[in-house]
Each structure stands twice: as C-alpha cells, then as structure tokens.
Amino acid sequence: MKPELIVMLTHHDRTVENAIEVYESCRGSKAKFWGFKEEGLPLEKMKELCSMMKADGKTTFLEIVAYTEEECLAGAQYAVDCGFDYLMGTMYYDSVRDLVRGHGIKYMPFVGDVRERPSVVYGTIEDTVSEGLELVKAGKVDGIDLLGYRFVGDAVKLNHDFVEAVQPYAPVCLAGSVSSYQRLDEVAYAGAWTFTIGSAFFENKFDGTFSEQIDKVVDYMQSK
C-alpha cells in the first residue's frame, strides 16, 4: 500500500481565508483526500467547502488542534455540523469518540505529549507507540493522527516504529511538516496509510501551481 496524500488547505495550522478559491482552482487534481482545520473559516464557509469536496467525490478530513476535552468536543461538533468523513486531531476522549461515531464519522486522534499551536510533540518514542497501541487494540479509535515531524526527537524513527507497531490494527496518518522529497521518501519508508501536506504547498516547496504541486506529490508517491 502506497501512502495517500491528504491535501490540507491550511498554513501554520490554520485554514487559509481563501480556501474555497484555492480548492476550486485545483479540484480536478489527482488528490482524492482533502481537508482543513477548525480555525480560519466561519462555520458556514466550512460547511460550504466540505460540501463542495464531497460533491466532487473526495474523502474529507477535519483536523482539530485542541487539547482540553471542552475544546476537543467543540471541534468535533464542527465535524458533525459539516458532515466530514474523518475527524483527525484532538487528544483522545471517550466523549469525542462517542459524538463523532454517533454520526458515522471516523475518529483519528493525536497521540503523544502534544502541546502548542503549531503543535509540537514531546515525550518518548516508546510512550507514544504504547499509547497508540492501547487505543487501537481497544477499538476506541479508527486510526491515529501522528504528528511525526513535529516530534522533538528522531522523527524518522518515531514514524517508522509507530507505523510498524500500530498499523496492523488501524491506519496511521503522518501529519504535519512534510515539506521535501526527502520527507516523502521517509513517509514511503514508514509505510503509513496517509500523510498531510498543507503549508508546503502554499510555500511552493514542490515548485509549481497548487494543483501542479499536488499532482507531482501524488505521482511521486505512486512511483515509490
């Protein structure tokens, strides 16, 4: 299985103000998976954008950068209101799981000692892997949103070890800071189900229009 790109219409962990226009400019690109974050757009615009994506047959992801139960529940409610396919992010809470699963939305929370915005992951590889395994083996989640390149330690080792241990039980998304072909190679080496790119496209890290960059990344990963 080759890792699939999730295009995030986000920059510095916030949805860009012109996300609808950006999406319209590249809705015909090769990416099947699309998403954005809970900050940056009013709810009505979020609903509009998510509806456009779903009408185009895209699989949709809302990623919530929040840590307290109250904030995570508020973000999860956005996913419900907009009708997303997946809720990514939040720290794990039973209440968040129950809310989204009650509306047919799959839940892929963060793991590790995640703080700040943009997020930074502290702690150890062993503890992060252990937390992920505990959640997936218990059937509490539908996958894990791993902020591997936000880790303060050896990100390549974390990504590889985590996917190797956890993905036999549930899919893993490597989210955040994939901004070079070297990192694409590392994502392919780790073998995750999906990975996200947002800021790197807005910063033209893959050289071209937004749509051209998407297609370059999709083609590159398919060639691995």
Buried (B, 14 or more C-beta within 10 A) or exposed (E): EEBBBBBBBBBEBBBBEEBBEBBEEBBEBBBBBBBBBBBBBEEEBBBBBBEBBBEEEBBBBBBBBBBEBEBBBBBBBBBBBBBBBBBBBBBBBEEBBEBBBEBEBBBBBBBBBBEEBBBBBBBEBEEBBEBBBEBBEEEBBBBBBBBBBBBEEEBBEBBBBBBEBBBEBBBBBBBBBBBEEEBBBBBBBBBBBBBBBBBBBBEEBBEEEBBBBBBBBBEBBEEE
